[in-house]
């Protein structure tokens, strides 16, 4: 009997070599068994191994399909395609000149010596004051003494999850969630509990039901410009969730990384300050290459969060922290944020013009789109066709917290290409979506 892993290796080689392309359907297990002279039980193990490796996806009643290569790029690897609509890294013309001007004083030998020393998660007094100013939103300003720092927003999230959820514990997440949280939960031994959402975001009744069913140690959520759904919760929904957190004594991890694009939204940390850890960073506000993560915690959780950040080696870099302090203090950050809000609106104008009527869900100030495809298209097939046209998109299953959930959608990141390139890419995708899969090359 041929070892099922050797057979899986041969199929994997066909995928790697391009003989099987994203969106291609594998034969039924019965047909594969006949073709290769294998026992049905062996073929079942082959297909299960391919799913385990992330090379294919099996859908009940539809078959087994080769995954789009970009499905896991949502974790942060740049795409190989000329037009990258997977990652969404905003940059506006002229933003780097003022950033460079603020870095120049840090390069003086005496200042650089200080900037290269270690720094703890509490940062410096100047950094705490600057961070409190940067995080101010909708009449809420965090207490600087409650702000901790990490190397990035992802590290701040990791620290918050590690601080609140023990190995084997349960973390509630929206049923579509940030892929990094899925990967992080696996590494920390945390069980993700998918929670229902509607057009107003996370549903409080779903949170309460999940907590009754098995207990939740914490809930991670994105109340403002949710990735990937682009939903911003109403004030009433935020109040309901804050009240629920108080009644259940439930901890919330509020991811505010896109909130600078909608500064009028009141953070949950303002409504449930004793139950919320707010995390944010400068990656989207400025640039990911020299960033700093922020975490605002209730006083009774500050020590626990600080210990988690230290033990995970998720502490900030002093040079980046000092640079961030300068960028915030002299108004550079605020100016770049305002420019990016205008840039996001311009990109949304393109979306409305080129993708109108095609099932796109987004928001006026968002840098993302959630595209529910026509029924004739499967996400892997669409992503593969887009890739052959030089455009990388992310299939919707990259964001699902529920196992085996395969939404018929893709996510578009709008921020990375220049506006003219984005316009051409969206027009190409619109033409593709209006075509039938069997009619494309």
C-alpha positions in Angstrom: 0.0 0.0 0.0 1.4 3.4 -1.0 1.9 5.7 2.0 -0.8 8.4 1.9 1.8 11.1 2.7 3.7 10.2 -0.5 0.6 10.6 -2.5 -0.2 13.9 -0.8 3.4 15.0 -1.6 2.8 14.3 -5.3 -0.4 16.4 -5.3 1.4 19.1 -3.4 4.1 19.1 -6.1 1.5 19.5 -8.8 0.1 22.5 -6.9 3.5 24.0 -6.4 4.5 23.5 -10.0 1.4 25.1 -11.3 -0.1 22.0 -12.9 -3.0 22.4 -10.4 -4.0 26.0 -10.2 -6.0 27.9 -7.5 -9.6 27.2 -7.9 -9.1 23.9 -9.7 -11.4 21.1 -8.5 -9.8 17.8 -7.5 -11.4 14.5 -8.6 -13.9 13.0 -6.2 -12.2 10.6 -3.8 -13.8 7.7 -5.5 -12.5 8.8 -8.9 -9.0 9.5 -7.5 -8.9 6.0 -5.9 -9.8 4.4 -9.3 -7.3 6.5 -11.2 -4.4 5.8 -8.9 -5.3 2.3 -7.8 -5.7 3.2 -4.2 -8.0 2.1 -1.4 -10.8 4.6 -0.6 -9.5 4.8 2.9 -6.1 5.8 1.7 -7.5 8.6 -0.6 -9.5 9.9 2.4 -6.3 10.3 4.3 -4.6 11.9 1.3 -7.3 14.6 1.0 -7.4 15.1 4.8 -3.6 15.7 4.7 -3.9 18.2 1.9 -6.5 20.1 3.9 -4.3 20.0 7.0 -1.4 21.5 4.9 -3.7 24.3 3.8 -3.4 23.4 0.1 -7.0 22.5 -0.6 -10.4 23.2 0.9 -13.2 20.7 1.0 -16.8 22.0 0.8 -19.8 19.7 1.5 -21.8 19.1 -1.7 -19.3 21.0 -3.9 -16.1 19.1 -3.8 -12.4 19.7 -3.0 -10.6 22.8 -4.5 -7.1 24.1 -4.6 -6.8 27.1 -2.3 -5.8 30.5 -3.6 -2.2 31.2 -2.8 -3.2 34.5 -1.1 -5.4 33.0 1.4 -2.8 33.0 4.1 -1.2 36.3 3.0 -3.7 38.1 5.2 -1.3 37.3 8.0 1.0 39.9 6.6 3.3 38.6 3.8 3.4 40.9 0.8 1.8 39.5 -2.3 3.8 38.4 -5.4 1.4 40.0 -7.8 2.1 43.5 -9.3 -1.1 44.9 -7.7 -1.4 44.0 -4.1 -5.0 44.2 -2.8 -4.3 41.7 0.0 -2.3 43.9 2.4 -3.7 47.4 3.0 -0.8 49.6 3.9 -1.8 53.3 3.6 0.8 55.9 2.5 0.1 59.3 1.2 2.3 61.6 -1.0 4.7 63.7 1.0 4.2 61.9 4.3 7.8 60.7 4.6 9.5 64.1 4.5 8.2 65.3 7.9 8.9 61.8 9.3 12.5 62.1 8.2 12.8 65.5 9.7 11.8 64.2 13.1 14.3 61.4 12.8 17.3 63.6 12.1 17.7 64.8 15.8 17.6 61.2 17.0 20.7 60.5 14.9 23.0 62.9 16.8 25.4 60.6 18.7 24.4 61.7 22.2 20.7 61.4 21.4 21.1 58.1 19.6 22.9 56.6 22.5 19.9 57.2 24.7 17.5 56.1 21.9 19.2 52.8 21.6 19.0 51.9 25.3 16.4 49.4 26.4 13.0 50.6 27.5 10.3 48.9 29.5 6.6 48.4 28.6 5.7 51.5 30.6 7.8 53.6 28.1 8.8 57.1 29.2 6.8 60.0 30.7 7.0 61.8 27.3 5.9 58.8 25.4 2.9 58.2 27.8 1.8 61.8 27.4 2.2 61.7 23.6 0.3 58.4 23.4 -2.6 59.7 25.5 -2.9 62.6 23.0 -2.7 60.3 20.0 -5.4 58.0 21.4 -7.8 60.8 22.3 -11.1 60.3 20.5 -14.7 61.5 20.8 -14.1 63.3 24.0 -12.2 60.4 25.6 -8.6 60.7 26.7 -6.9 57.7 28.4 -5.0 58.1 31.6 -1.3 58.1 30.6 -0.6 55.9 33.7 -2.7 53.2 32.1 -0.9 53.1 28.8 1.6 50.3 28.1 3.7 49.9 24.9 4.6 47.0 22.6 6.7 46.7 19.5 3.5 46.7 17.3 -0.2 46.5 17.4 0.0 42.7 16.8 2.2 42.3 19.8 -0.2 44.4 21.9 -3.0 42.1 20.9 -0.9 39.1 21.8 -0.1 40.5 25.2 -3.8 41.2 25.9 -4.8 37.7 24.9 -2.0 36.1 26.9 -2.9 38.3 29.9 -6.6 37.5 29.9 -7.0 34.0 28.5 -5.1 31.0 30.0 -4.0 28.0 27.8 -7.1 26.0 27.1 -9.3 29.0 27.8 -12.0 30.4 25.5 -11.7 33.7 23.6 -14.8 35.0 21.9 -14.3 36.6 18.5 -16.6 37.9 15.7 -17.4 35.1 13.3 -15.2 36.9 10.8 -12.1 38.1 12.4 -8.5 39.4 12.0 -6.5 36.3 10.8 -3.6 37.1 13.1 -5.8 36.4 16.1 -6.6 32.9 14.7 -2.9 32.2 14.4 -2.1 33.7 17.8 -4.8 31.6 19.5 -3.3 28.4 18.1 0.1 29.3 19.4 -1.2 30.2 22.8 -3.4 27.1 23.1 -6.5 29.3 23.2 -9.9 28.1 21.8 -11.7 30.6 19.6 -15.4 30.9 20.0 -17.1 32.4 16.9 -19.8 34.9 17.9 -22.6 36.1 15.6 -22.6 39.5 13.9 -25.2 41.6 12.1 -25.2 44.8 10.2 -24.4 46.7 13.4 -21.5 44.4 14.4 -21.1 42.0 17.3 -24.4 40.9 18.7 -24.7 41.1 22.5 -27.2 38.2 22.7 -24.7 36.0 20.9 -22.0 37.0 23.4 -24.3 36.2 26.3 -25.3 32.9 24.9 -21.7 31.8 24.3 -20.8 32.8 27.9 -23.7 30.8 29.3 -22.8 27.8 27.2 -19.2 27.5 28.2 -17.8 30.6 29.7 -15.6 33.2 27.9 -12.4 34.5 29.4 -12.5 37.5 27.1 -13.9 38.8 23.8 -11.7 40.3 21.0 -13.6 42.6 18.8 -13.2 45.5 16.2 -16.0 47.9 16.8 -14.8 50.6 14.4 -14.2 49.8 10.7 -14.1 46.1 11.3 -11.7 44.0 9.2 -12.9 42.6 6.9 -16.6 43.6 7.1 -16.0 47.4 7.4 -18.8 47.7 10.0 -18.7 50.4 12.6 -21.0 49.8 15.6 -23.7 52.3 16.5 -23.5 54.1 19.8 -26.5 52.1 21.0 -24.7 48.8 20.2 -21.6 49.9 22.0 -23.6 50.8 25.1 -25.3 47.5 25.0 -22.0 45.6 24.9 -20.5 47.8 27.6 -23.5 47.1 29.9 -23.2 43.3 29.1 -19.5 43.3 29.9 -20.3 44.9 33.3 -23.1 42.4 34.1 -21.1 39.4 33.1 -17.8 40.8 34.4 -16.4 40.0 31.0 -13.1 41.4 29.6 -13.1 43.0 26.2 -10.1 43.5 23.9 -10.9 46.4 21.6 -8.8 46.5 18.5 -8.8 50.2 17.4 -6.2 50.1 14.7 -8.5 51.6 12.0 -10.3 54.0 14.4 -8.2 57.0 13.3 -10.3 56.9 10.1 -13.5 57.4 12.0 -12.5 59.6 15.0 -16.1 60.4 15.9 -16.8 56.8 17.1 -16.7 56.5 20.9 -14.3 53.7 22.0 -15.6 50.9 24.2 -12.8 51.7 26.6 -14.7 54.9 27.4 -18.0 53.1 28.0 -16.6 50.1 29.9 -13.2 51.3 31.3 -13.0 48.6 34.0 -13.5 45.8 31.5 -11.7 46.9 28.3 -8.1 46.7 27.1 -7.8 49.0 24.0 -5.0 48.2 21.6 -3.8 50.4 18.8 -0.6 51.1 16.9 1.1 53.4 14.4 1.3 50.8 11.6 -1.7 52.0 9.7 -1.5 55.6 11.0 2.1 56.1 9.8 3.9 53.1 8.4 4.6 49.5 9.6 8.4 49.6 9.3 9.0 51.7 12.3 6.0 51.3 14.5 4.8 51.2 18.1 1.9 49.4 19.7 -0.3 50.8 22.5 -2.4 49.1 25.1 -4.7 50.9 27.5 -5.7 48.7 30.4 -7.8 49.1 33.5 -5.7 49.7 36.7 -6.4 46.2 38.0 -5.2 44.6 34.8 -2.2 46.8 34.1 0.3 44.6 36.0 -1.0 41.4 34.4 -0.8 42.9 30.9 2.7 44.3 31.6 3.9 40.8 32.7 2.4 39.2 29.6 4.2 41.7 27.3 7.5 41.2 29.0 7.3 37.4 29.1 6.3 37.3 25.4 9.2 39.5 24.5 6.6 42.0 23.1 8.3 45.0 24.5 8.8 48.3 22.5 12.0 49.5 20.9 13.3 52.7 22.4 14.2 54.3 19.0 10.8 53.7 17.6 9.2 54.9 20.8 11.2 58.1 20.8 10.4 58.7 17.1 6.7 58.2 17.7 6.8 60.7 20.6 8.3 63.3 18.3 5.8 62.6 15.5 2.9 62.9 17.8 4.1 66.0 19.7 4.8 68.2 16.7 1.6 67.4 14.9 3.1 65.2 12.2 0.9 62.2 13.1 -2.3 64.3 13.1 -1.5 65.8 9.7 -0.7 62.3 8.2 -4.0 60.9 9.6 -6.0 63.7 8.1 -4.4 63.1 4.7 -5.1 59.4 4.9 -8.8 60.1 5.8 -9.0 62.1 2.6 -7.1 59.5 0.6 -9.5 56.7 1.9 -12.5 58.7 0.7 -11.0 59.1 -2.7 -10.4 55.4 -3.0 -14.0 54.8 -1.9 -15.2 57.0 -4.7 -13.5 54.6 -7.1 -15.2 51.6 -5.4 -18.6 53.2 -5.8 -18.0 54.1 -9.4 -16.4 50.8 -10.5 -17.9 48.2 -8.2 -21.3 49.7 -7.6 -24.1 47.1 -7.7 -21.7 44.1 -7.4 -22.3 43.2 -3.8 -19.5 45.2 -2.2 -19.8 45.9 1.5 -17.7 48.8 2.7 -17.8 52.2 4.5 -17.1 55.8 3.3 -13.8 56.2 5.1 -12.6 52.6 5.0 -9.4 51.2 3.3 -11.0 47.8 2.9 -13.9 46.2 1.0 -15.8 42.9 1.6 -17.0 41.6 -1.7 -19.8 39.0 -1.7 -19.3 37.5 -5.2 -21.9 36.5 -7.7 -23.1 32.9 -7.1 -21.4 31.7 -10.3 -18.0 32.5 -8.8 -16.2 30.6 -6.0 -13.7 32.7 -4.1 -10.7 30.5 -4.9 -11.6 30.5 -8.6 -12.0 34.3 -8.6 -8.8 34.8 -6.7 -6.9 32.6 -9.1 -8.4 34.4 -12.1 -7.4 37.7 -10.5 -3.9 36.5 -9.9 -3.5 35.6 -13.6 -4.3 39.2 -14.3 -1.7 40.4 -11.9 -4.0 41.3 -9.0 -3.8 39.7 -5.5 -7.0 39.5 -3.4 -7.7 37.6 -0.2 -10.4 34.9 -0.1 -13.0 35.3 2.6 -12.3 32.0 4.4 -9.0 33.6 5.6 -11.1 35.6 8.1 -13.5 32.9 9.3 -13.3 31.9 13.0 -15.6 28.9 12.5 -14.0 25.7 11.1 -15.0 24.8 7.5 -16.9 28.1 7.0 -16.4 29.2 3.4 -18.1 32.5 2.7 -18.5 33.3 -1.0 -16.5 36.5 -0.7 -13.1 38.1 -1.1 -11.6 41.0 0.7 -9.9 43.9 -1.1 -7.3 46.1 0.6 -7.5 49.5 -1.1 -4.6 51.3 0.4 -1.4 50.0 -1.2 -1.6 50.8 -5.0 -1.5 54.3 -6.4 -4.9 55.6 -7.2 -4.6 55.2 -11.0 -3.4 51.6 -10.5 -6.2 50.9 -8.1 -8.7 52.2 -10.6 -7.4 49.9 -13.3 -7.4 46.9 -11.0 -11.0 47.5 -9.8 -12.1 47.9 -13.4 -10.5 44.6 -14.2 -12.1 42.8 -11.3 -15.5 44.3 -12.1 -15.2 42.9 -15.7 -14.1 39.5 -14.3 -17.0 39.4 -11.8 -19.5 40.1 -14.6 -18.1 37.2 -16.7 -18.7 33.5 -16.2 -15.8 31.4 -14.8 -16.0 29.1 -17.8 -15.5 32.0 -20.2 -12.2 33.2 -18.8 -8.7 32.0 -19.6 
